[in-house]
Every structure is written in structure tokens, then in C-alpha cells.
Amino acid sequence: MLDMIQPMRDELTRLGIKELRTPEEVEENLPNAKGTALVVVNSVCGCAAGQARPAVAKALQHEVVPDHLFTVFAGQDKEATAKAREYFAPHPPSSPSFALLKDGELVYFMPREQIEYRSADEIAGDLVAAFDRYCRS
């Protein structure tokens, strides 16, 4: 199974997104990330491969991007994902999903329902709009 999952992880880490694989790594990074932080909740589902991961790649080509980039992998790094989701309250668990934090506080969230039936370009457009709104100094 790990051999199948690694390319899904690599698709995000190649973009400079830091994997948080333990609850301790989440706690070390999310509350201490000054400025803005994008958290990608990765998944093995088809909408993660077809829409979510490609949308992140497109959105990160924008001139305005978050200060910090993190990912947790739902269903694989379960404890880390559960810890990260504590920062996304009141939103229920959703994967894939995107959370944008500013100084450790949630300012934007895109759940699976806003990902699965849309194109990567549409999703990237929403992410770019969030970046423009929350990530400008």
C-alpha cells in the first residue's frame, strides 16, 4: 500500500508543501506558523487526484501565496490528520479539503463538497481568491 500512496504524497511535496505525519509535527507547525498557512488534507480518492492536487499546483503559481504550506494525509497519517482538523472547527472532517490559517486561526475552508464535482481550474480560482484576500501583507 505504501508504494501506491507515495506518488500521492510526492505530488504535493514536490511543490514545496511540508508533510506533517504525526500529531507532534502538527502541534510544532500549525500554531507557530506566523502569517498564513495552507493545509491540504490529502486523500487517495479520485477527486484528490483529479481535482484537489492539480488545483493546489495551479494556485501556487499565483503571485500571492501563503507563507507556509503543509499537508496531512487522511486515512494514512490518521493521528496527524485528526490533530490538524482541530484547527478547522467548526467544519466536520472532510477529505480532500483545504484550510487557510492566519496566525493559527482558520480564515478559509474548502470541503470535499466544493471539490469533487468541479474542475481543478475552478478550485484553483477559489484558492487564488482566498490567497488574494488573506495572504497579502
C-alpha positions as CSV (number, residue, x, y, z in Angstrom):
1,M,0.0,0.0,0.0
2,L,2.8,2.4,0.8
3,D,4.2,2.1,-2.7
4,M,0.8,3.2,-4.1
5,I,0.5,6.1,-1.7
6,Q,4.0,7.6,-2.1
7,P,3.3,9.2,-5.5
8,M,0.2,10.9,-4.0
9,R,2.4,12.3,-1.2
10,D,5.2,13.3,-3.7
11,E,2.7,15.2,-5.9
12,L,2.4,17.7,-3.0
13,T,5.9,17.6,-1.5
14,R,7.4,18.4,-4.9
15,L,5.5,21.7,-4.7
16,G,7.3,22.6,-1.5
17,I,4.4,21.5,0.7
18,K,5.7,20.1,4.1
19,E,4.2,16.8,5.2
20,L,3.0,16.7,8.8
21,R,2.9,13.0,9.7
22,T,2.5,13.0,13.4
23,P,0.3,15.0,15.9
24,E,3.6,16.4,17.3
25,E,4.6,17.8,13.9
26,V,1.1,19.4,13.6
27,E,1.5,21.0,17.0
28,E,5.0,22.2,16.2
29,N,4.0,23.8,13.0
30,L,0.3,25.0,12.8
31,P,0.0,27.2,15.9
32,N,3.5,28.6,15.4
33,A,3.1,29.5,11.7
34,K,3.2,33.2,11.7
35,G,1.3,34.8,8.8
36,T,-0.7,32.5,6.6
37,A,-0.6,28.7,6.2
38,L,-2.3,26.5,3.7
39,V,-3.1,23.0,5.0
40,V,-4.0,20.4,2.3
41,V,-5.8,17.4,3.6
42,N,-4.7,14.8,1.0
43,S,-6.6,11.7,0.2
44,V,-6.5,8.6,-2.0
45,C,-9.8,9.4,-3.6
46,G,-10.3,10.2,-7.2
47,C,-11.2,13.8,-6.6
48,A,-7.9,14.3,-4.8
49,A,-6.0,13.1,-7.8
50,G,-8.2,14.7,-10.5
51,Q,-9.0,18.0,-8.9
52,A,-7.5,18.8,-5.5
53,R,-3.8,18.1,-6.0
54,P,-3.8,19.7,-9.5
55,A,-5.7,22.7,-8.2
56,V,-3.1,23.3,-5.5
57,A,-0.3,23.1,-8.1
58,K,-2.1,25.7,-10.2
59,A,-3.0,28.0,-7.3
60,L,0.6,28.0,-6.1
61,Q,1.7,29.5,-9.4
62,H,-0.1,32.7,-8.4
63,E,2.0,35.7,-7.3
64,V,0.3,35.8,-3.9
65,V,0.7,32.5,-1.9
66,P,0.6,31.6,1.8
67,D,3.7,32.0,3.9
68,H,3.6,28.3,4.9
69,L,2.4,25.1,3.1
70,F,1.5,21.9,4.9
71,T,-0.2,18.7,4.2
72,V,-1.7,15.8,6.2
73,F,-2.8,12.6,4.6
74,A,-6.3,11.4,5.6
75,G,-6.6,7.7,6.1
76,Q,-2.8,7.3,6.2
77,D,-1.5,9.6,8.9
78,K,-4.7,9.4,11.0
79,E,-3.5,11.0,14.2
80,A,-1.8,13.9,12.4
81,T,-4.9,14.5,10.4
82,A,-7.1,14.4,13.5
83,K,-4.9,16.9,15.2
84,A,-4.9,19.2,12.1
85,R,-8.7,19.0,11.9
86,E,-8.9,20.5,15.4
87,Y,-7.8,23.8,13.8
88,F,-10.6,23.6,11.2
89,A,-13.5,23.7,13.7
90,P,-16.5,24.0,13.3
91,H,-16.1,22.2,10.0
92,P,-16.6,18.4,10.1
93,P,-13.8,16.1,8.8
94,S,-13.6,16.3,5.0
95,S,-11.0,14.9,2.6
96,P,-9.7,16.1,0.5
97,S,-10.0,19.7,1.8
98,F,-8.1,22.9,2.1
99,A,-7.8,25.1,5.1
100,L,-6.2,28.5,5.2
101,L,-5.0,29.7,8.6
102,K,-3.8,33.1,9.6
103,D,-1.6,33.2,12.7
104,G,-3.0,29.8,13.7
105,E,-6.7,30.8,13.2
106,L,-8.9,29.4,10.4
107,V,-9.9,32.1,7.9
108,Y,-11.0,29.9,4.9
109,F,-12.0,26.3,4.4
110,M,-13.0,24.3,1.3
111,P,-14.5,20.9,2.0
112,R,-14.8,17.9,-0.3
113,E,-18.2,19.0,-1.4
114,Q,-16.7,22.1,-3.1
115,I,-14.0,20.0,-4.8
116,E,-15.4,16.7,-6.1
117,Y,-17.7,17.9,-8.9
118,R,-15.6,20.9,-10.0
119,S,-12.6,21.3,-12.3
120,A,-9.1,21.9,-11.0
121,D,-9.2,25.3,-12.7
122,E,-12.4,26.3,-10.8
123,I,-10.9,25.1,-7.5
124,A,-7.6,26.9,-8.1
125,G,-9.6,30.1,-8.9
126,D,-11.2,29.9,-5.4
127,L,-7.9,29.2,-3.8
128,V,-6.3,32.2,-5.6
129,A,-9.1,34.4,-4.4
130,A,-8.6,33.2,-0.8
131,F,-4.8,33.9,-1.2
132,D,-5.5,37.4,-2.5
133,R,-7.9,38.1,0.3
134,Y,-5.9,36.7,3.2
135,C,-2.3,36.4,2.2
136,R,-1.5,39.9,1.2
137,S,0.7,41.7,3.7
